[in-house]
Amino acid sequence: MSSTYNSRLEREFFRMLNRVVEPAVRRGIGSPRFVPGGLIVLESVGFRSGATRRTPLVATRLGRYVFVSTVRGERSFWVRNLRKQPRVTYYLGGRARQARAFVLMPGKRYRRPKSLPPLIAGITDFLAPYTRAGWAFAVLAPVAEPA
């Protein structure tokens, strides 16, 4: 099979899965509450279309920061979306939260924002070398909610 066919098949598989999982996760099912790991829905702006995209992702919550990752690196559209437009909304526990995403991905030079707290900064320093193996990560940093 051609790689184009495999890419299309992979993309369609995740779209179908997301259509089933996303509504439940957005309502709070599977959210990381009492344990740090669980599911969130990431709402981003499509890097090509400009349309709103919702993607359920496995996440790890550390305080007010959320980490998401993928072994699919640049093939994951949510990674490309965040790189182009880092201001996002994500759903955790059935509630929308505003964040700014810091993306670590293959082919992108690693420069950690100075605004990250020491623990979060240390974790991103630890994760950065894995991007050379094709992984991608995003740290969702909270932003002030509009009053």
C-alpha positions, -999 to 999 in steps of 0.1 A, spaced: 0 0 0 12 35 -7 21 59 21 -6 83 8 -32 56 13 -19 48 48 -19 85 58 -54 89 46 -65 57 64 -48 68 96 -64 103 94 -99 89 88 -95 64 117 -87 92 141 -115 114 128 -140 86 133 -127 79 168 -127 116 177 -164 120 166 -174 93 190 -151 102 220 -151 140 218 -186 148 231 -182 126 262 -148 139 271 -159 176 266 -186 169 291 -160 157 316 -159 120 312 -124 107 317 -109 141 328 -79 142 350 -93 152 384 -81 131 413 -53 115 394 -30 135 371 -37 115 339 -69 114 318 -86 129 288 -92 165 276 -106 180 245 -83 205 228 -100 232 208 -77 247 182 -79 267 150 -71 246 118 -37 256 104 -51 255 68 -89 260 71 -91 284 100 -120 263 113 -124 253 149 -111 218 155 -118 197 186 -95 168 194 -97 144 224 -62 138 238 -46 119 267 -33 145 291 -13 149 323 -23 177 346 3 192 369 -13 220 389 -27 245 364 -5 232 336 -15 204 312 8 182 291 -3 165 259 18 144 235 18 122 204 42 98 188 28 109 155 47 142 157 41 164 126 14 141 113 -9 152 141 -29 181 129 -34 194 164 4 199 167 4 219 135 -26 239 147 -9 248 180 23 258 163 5 283 140 -20 295 167 -9 288 203 -39 304 220 -64 276 226 -93 264 247 -94 230 263 -121 212 282 -113 196 315 -139 183 339 -167 196 316 -154 232 318 -137 253 290 -103 267 300 -82 292 282 -45 284 276 -14 293 256 3 263 241 41 258 241 49 232 214 79 209 213 80 191 180 104 175 154 123 201 134 114 230 157 143 246 177 137 241 214 134 274 233 117 272 266 96 303 276 110 320 307 75 323 321 73 285 329 76 276 366 108 256 375 91 222 377 73 226 344 105 240 328 124 210 340 99 186 325 100 204 291 138 202 292 135 165 299 110 159 271 128 180 244 153 153 232 124 130 224 113 152 195 143 139 176 126 105 177 94 120 162 74 128 193 56 161 198 45 176 231 25 207 241 23 224 274 -9 242 280 -2 272 302 -32 289 318 -41 324 308 -64 348 326 -100 343 319 -119 373 306 -138 391 334 
